[in-house]
Amino acid sequence: CNGIEEVAAIIRDKQVEENL
């Protein structure tokens, strides 16, 4: 199982929050 995708999704979510 690869948790990289999950981590990437979390990082992307944080980036979106910062962008707002």
Residue pairs with C-beta under 8 A, 6 or more apart in sequence:
none
